[in-house]
Amino acid sequence: MKEYKVISWKMGLSRNNERLEDTLNEYAKQGWQVVFIYENSTTIVLERDKNR
């Protein structure tokens, strides 16, 4: 079974790519994988196995 998480990314004025990378890496350590990034949006959908 899968579980999903939807996060809203708040764009900043500086270091935006670095902050996004750090955030995604933190979620990856918890077993989350990016499933979808909405085009022209700041919404990211993540999934992982619920019974891990």
N, C-alpha and C positions, 0 to 999 in steps of 0.2 A: 504494500500500500504506500502511496506517496502522500506527502504533505506539501503545502505550498505557502509561500510568503510573498507578499507584495510590498515593495518598499518604494517610497517617493524620494527621489534624489533632489536635494536643494542645491542649485547651481550657485557657486561662489564667484567672487571676482578674481581670485588667484588660486593657483595650485589645484584647480578643479579636477584635472585628470589624475593627479597624484592622490587626492583624497578619495576619488571614486575607486581607484585601484586598491587602495588600502582597505576601504570598506568591503569591496567584493572579496578580497583575500581573507578578511576576518570571517565573513560568512562561509567561505570555502572551507576554512578550518573546522567549522561546525557541520560540514557535510552538505552544504547548500550548493546547488549548481544553477547558473543563469539559464532560464528557459526562454525568456523573451524580454526584449527591451522595446517598448513602444516607440515607434518612429515619431520624431518631433514632440517628444514628451519626456517627462522625468520619472516615469514609472517603470520599475524593473520587477519581473516575476522570477522567483527562485523556487526550486523544488529539491526535495531529498526523500530518501526512504524513511518512512515513519518507524519501522521496526528495525532500526540499525543497531 
